[in-house]
Amino acid sequence: MLSRRKLLQSSAATGLTLAAGGLAAPALAQGAKIRLGYVSPQSGPLAAFSDADKFIIDGFLNSDAGANFEVIVKDSQSNPNRAAEVAKELIIDDEIDMMLVASTPETTNPVATTCESEEIPVISTVAPWQPYFIGQQGNPGDPNSWRPFDFSFHFFWGLEDVISTFTAMWNQLDTNKSVGAIFPNDGDGNAWGDPNVGFPPVLDAQGFNLTDTGRYQNLTDDFSAQINAFKAASCEIVTGVPIPPDFTTFWTQAKQQGFNPKAASIGKAILFPQAVESLGAHGHNLSSEVWWSPSHPFTSSLTGQSAGDLAAGYSAATGKHWTQPIGFVHALFEMAANVMGRVKDSRDPDEVTSAIAATQLDTMVGRIAFDGAGLPPIAAQNVAKTPLVGGQWRLKDGGGYDLVIVDNSDHPIIPAGGAMEEIS
């Protein structure tokens, strides 16, 4: 009896068939499906990143292209050790053909590292490329020791993009250019505060004065030391990349202690409407990076849907406000369908890896191509960059918040909806 690999090779020899939407579908043994592993933080402090996972995966499996796939989902529980453990389960026990993983270095990095070790192709997203790429090197502090990965690929923006976006928003305001930073002791915080690749050198070059009190532990319950330092430095701007519960604690204590900056541009924590709504009126004019929104001018290679259509579909199905990860998780599955539509043997990791590397795909989050554009040579073969703009949360008259794009200077193709305003 032929093995599954031999059956796939035999079927593939008859040629590829064309799936709806113009995607080539791999020839499969009768009844066989391509097995995708998917890992994300569905519980724990990072769970908001995965709110839309079920909606996206169900939509993918119900699409014409999705009929060829089985998706096995695992929860990292917002824990790097758990992420590595479930990745190993997917590879060894479930015998997946390719891994997909999303949402913060605490999940993407251990999963990608496990796949690299096990020689399983993996595509990741929703983590800046520096924490993803540099964070997985044996010696992150020594660029001369860094090496490209063989099976691991990533698409998202980089620290250079978020720094450019945040400073462009701040430069719309009249401030003293004194910035207070809350950087946690995790993959994102260590990268954002890095003296070489993070915020410090760029802010210094642009005339900003940075007050960085050092790394704090996630789920800290007292930010008085940081607040007092920012008040002493007359900080009119705050930035950082805390997890959602930590920013709620920080901002609540800042208000209680009379610290009222003109701008607070925060990564990660206030990406989600529920996090801002939990602050009541104090969420008004908080600002953040915007990686995807209903107004982004991109469409799905799977369904032809616009960004606006996808966001509206999510809200109609769930009763919830759209969130930014919707577009990127959708794009992960666009990548899976496209890559597997270009291989003859989905069980051959080398062939699948080569297909990922050759990707040039217009997706829900823009063009994804591992062509090195905007990247240093060392990361060029593993990373594809996506566009980034800046936005502010505006309190609506009837309650709730809208996210308004207020800076698109790096990507004018994405329409702006207003200008930066001071926090009142």
N, C-alpha and C positions, 0 to 999 in steps of 0.2 A: 504494500500500500504506500502511495506517495506521501511524503511529508507535506505539511502546509506550504513550506517554502517551495518545494518542487511543483506543487499544484499551481501556485501563483506564477512561477516562472513559465510553466507550460501554458497557462491561460494567457499570460502577457505576450507570449510568442505569437499569438494570433492578432496582436495589435491592440491599440487603445480605442475605446468607444468614447463618444462625446456626450457629456452630461449637459443638462439644461443650463443656460447662462454662459455657454461657451467654455466650460471647464472640462478638461480631459479627465475621464475617470479611469483609474487603473483597472486592468483586467483582473478579475477575482475568481477564485474557485467558487462553485455554486454554494450559496449560503454563507460564504466567508465574508468577514468584514474587517476593515482596518481598525486596529485598536489604538485609541488615543488615551493617554493618561493625562489628567488635568489636576493640578494642585493649586490651591489658593487658601487664604486665611478666612475660613467661613465662621470661625468662632474666635473669642478672645478680643483684645483691644483693637485689632486691625480688621475686625469682621465687616465694617462698613465697606471696605474695598470689594467685597464679594456679594453685595446685595443683589446685583443683577445677574449673577452667574447662571442661576437656573433658567431665567428668561432667555438668556443668550444661547445656552446649550440646547434647551428645548427647541428653540427656533432653528438652530443649526441642524439638529437631527430630523426635524420635520421638513427641511428643505430638500430639493432634488439632489444636491451634492451630498447632503448629510446621510442619505440612504445607504451610502457605502461604508459608514463608520459606526463604531461603538465607542462611547466615551465613558471612561471609568474615572469618577471624581473622588478626590481625597481632600480632607481638611488638614491644613498645617497647624491649626489651632493657634496661629500667630506665634509659633514656637519654632526656631530654627532646627532644633533636634528632631522634633516631630516631622518637620518638612522633609528632612533627609530620610527619616524612617519610612514614611509613606511612599517616597520616591523609590526606595529600594523594593518595597512591596509591589509597586506597579511594574517594576522592571522584572523582578524575579518570579513573583507569584502570578501576576496577571499577563505577563509576556507581551507588554505593549510594543507597538511598532514605533511610536514617537511620543515624546512628552511635551505637554504645554504647561506653562506655569506663569502665574501673575501675582503681582502686588507686594511691593517693598522688598528690599534686599534680604529681610529675615526669612522670606519664603523663596524668592527666586534663586538666591545664591546657593543654599544647601541642596536644592533640587538640581540646579545646573551642575554643581560639583559632583553630585552622585551620578548623574547621567554621563558626564565626561569620563569618570572613572569606569563606568560600566559600558562605555562606548555605545550609548543610545542617543540618537538625535533629539535635541531639545530646543524649543523656541520659547523665550521668555519676554515679559514686558512689564510695564508699570513699576519701574525703578530707574532712576537716572543711570546713564551708562557707566559713570565712574565707579559708584558703589558696586555695580554688577561686575565690571571687568577688573578693576584694580583690587576690589575686595576679595576676589578669588585667587589672586596671585600668592605664591608661596611667601613672598616678602613684599607686601604692598608698599613699603617705604623705599624700595630700591627699584627704580624704573629699568635699570639695566638687567634685572632678573626676570622681567615680565615676558610672557610668551603668549602667542595666540592659542585659542582653544580649537580642538579638532571637531567636536560634535555639538558645541553650544553656540546659539545665536540669540541675539537680543535686539528688540527695537523699542526706542523711546528717545526722549531728549536727554541733554547733559547739563551739568552744573553751569557750564558757560551760558546756556540758554536761560536758565532760571535767574542767574545773576543779571544778565542783560535785561530780562523782563522786569525784574524787581527794581533795578536802578532806574530804568526808564519810567516806571510808575512814580517813583519817589521824586524824580527830576521834574515832574509836572507840578509839584507842590513847593511852597516856600518853607524850607526847613533849615535847621542848623547843621544838617548832614551828620548828626550824631546818632549812631545805630547801636541798639542793644540786641544781643544774639542769645537765643535759647536753643542750644544744640545738644541733643541727648547722646548718651553713650551707646549708640547703635550704628548700624551700617550707614544710614543716611546722615545722622548727626556728625559722625567722624569725618565723612566725606565733605559735608557742607562747611565744616569748620577747619578743614585741612589747610595748613599754611601755604601749601604749594598749589593745589588744584581747586581749593574751595573759595569761599567768600573773601577771606582776609586780604590776599594780594590785590584783587580787583577793586575792592572798596578803597583800599589805600591809594591805589593809582588814580582813582576818580575823586579823591579828596574827602571821602567819608571817614569818620572816626568810629572804629568798631570797639564796643565794650563786650568782651566775651569772658564770662565768668567760669568757663570750663564745662566739661561734660557732666551731666547729671544722669541719674538712673531713671529709666522709664517707670511710670506710675509713682513719681514723686508727689508728695502731698503738701509740700511747703516751698514756695518760690520766693520767700521774703528776701533771701540773699541776692537773688538776681534783680528783683524789683528795686531794692535799696541801691544796688550798684548802678542801675539805669537812671534812677532819680539823681544820684550824685553826679553822673556824667551828663545830665540834662538831655538824655536821649529823647528825640522827637520821632524816632523810627524804631520799630521792633521787627526783627525777622527771626526765622528759625524753622525747624522741621520736627516738631513734637508729634507724638501720637495723639489722637483726638481727645482722650480724657485728660491728658496733661495740659493741653492748651486751655481747656475749660477751667481747670484749676488755676493756671497762671493768670488768665484774663479776669476771672472772678476776683482773685486776690489783688490784682493790679488796680481794679476799680475800687476795691475796699480800702486800699492803701494810698489812693489819690494819685496814681500814676496814669497819666492820660496822654499817650503819644498821638502825634498827628497821623501816623500811618502804622499799620501792623500788617506786614506781608508775610504770611505764614504758609509754608508748604505742608502737605500731608494732612494736618489736623482739620483744616476747614475746607477741604475739598467737597465735603458732603453737606447737603442742606440740613440734615437733622442735627449735625454738630453746631451749625450756626444758629439754628432755631432754638437750641437748648440754652443759648445765651440771652434769649429775649431781645430787647432793644439794643443790648450791648454788642450785637453782631453787626450792626449797621456800619457799612463802609470798611469792614475788614477786607483785606485783599489777599489774593492767592494766584498761583500759576493756573492757567487753563489749558489743559492738553486736548480736551475735546468738548464740544457743546453742540446743541441743535443747529447753531448757525454756521458751523464749519462746513465748507463747500465741498464735501466729499461724499462718495456713494459706495455702497457695498458691491464687491465683486461677486458675491454669492446671490444676492437678491435684487440688486439695482436700487435698493432703498437709499434715500438721502439720510443725512444725519438727523434732520428734523423728523423724518418719518420714523426712524428707529427710536428716537427719544419719546415721541408721541405714543408709539406702540408699547413701549415699556410702561409709561404712565397709565395708559388705558388698561393694560393687563394687570397691573399691580396696585394702582391707586397711589403710587409714590412719585415724588419729584425725580426727574432724570438725574443721573450721576455720571461723572466723567469716566469711570472705568467701563461703562457700557460700550463705548466705541472701541476701546483697546481689547477687551475680551472678545468682542465680535471679530476684530481684525486677527486675533490669534487663530480663530477657526477658519477665517478666510485663507490664512497662510497654510493651515493644514490641508484644506481641500485643494488649494492650488499646487502645493508641493507634491502631494500624493497623486495628483492628476498628471504629473510629469515623470513618474517613475514606472518602471515595469515590475519591480519587485519591492513591495512595501516592507518586506522583512529584511532587506539588505541595508544595514545602517550606512554603509559607505555611499550607496546610490542615493538614499534619502538625504544624507548630509550634502552631497554634491548638488542636489536639486534645491535645497534651502539656500546654499551659497549663491546659486544662479538666479534667485528670485528677483523679479522686477514687477511688482504688483501694485496697482492703484486700489487702495482699500478705504474703509470707513474712516481711517485716521490719516489718510494721505498716502503718498508713494512709499513703499518699503523696498529697498534695494541695498544689498550689502556691497556697495561700490566705494565705500570710504569717504563719501562726501561729508565735509565738515568735521572729520575725525583725524586724530594722529595716526600715523601708519600702523602702529602696534595694534590698534583696535579695529582697523579697517575691515578685516575679513569676518569679524564676529558681530559687529554692531551696525545698525541702520538707524539714522536719526529721524525723528518726527517733529513737526512744528510746535511751537509754544507761544502763547500770548498771555496777557495778564488781565485779571478781572477783579471786580469788587462786588460784594454782597450788598444789595440794597433792600431795605425793609419796605414791603409793599403796604399801601394804605389799608388794605383789607386783612393784613397779617401775612406771615410767611415772607420768604426772601426770593429775589431774583439775582442771578449772577450776570453782571453786565461786563462785557469786555471793554476795558478802558485803555489798553495798550496793545497795538498790533504792529509796532514799528519794525519788528524783525520779519513779520509775515503778513503784509498788507492784504493778501488774498483772503484772509479771515477777517470779516467785517467787525469793526468796533461799534459799540452801542452807546458810548458816552466817554467822559473824561474823568480822570482821577479826582476824587474829592477827599478833603480832610475828614478824619473821624471827629464827629461832633459829640 
